[in-house]
Amino acid sequence: MRRGFYRIGAPGRYSTILAPKASQMAARSPSTPRLAFVAATTTAARAAKAALEQRYGVVPPAEADVMVALGGDGLMLQALHRNMKRKSLKCLI
């Protein structure tokens, strides 16, 4: 595992947590959820999606256990509506 830095609270304050590498996510255990990332068209959302996919790997939304929506409320609602009938989706963040 490697350490990742995530911003929380005020600018300049970071919390160190352990984050798995993409190779560890690919060789995952059955209890590790498969993550899919969907992003808005903004530059910040696309950059965040690229960074997260590099770290956690790329999983198509149709095969994901957890879907992470990177954008605003509209994107979250679109993703929710598109995937409401899926039985395998455990969580939408």
Helices and strands as residue ranges (DSSP letters): E 2-7, E 14-19, H 22-26, E 35-39, H 43-56, G 61-63, E 66-70, H 73-83, E 91-92
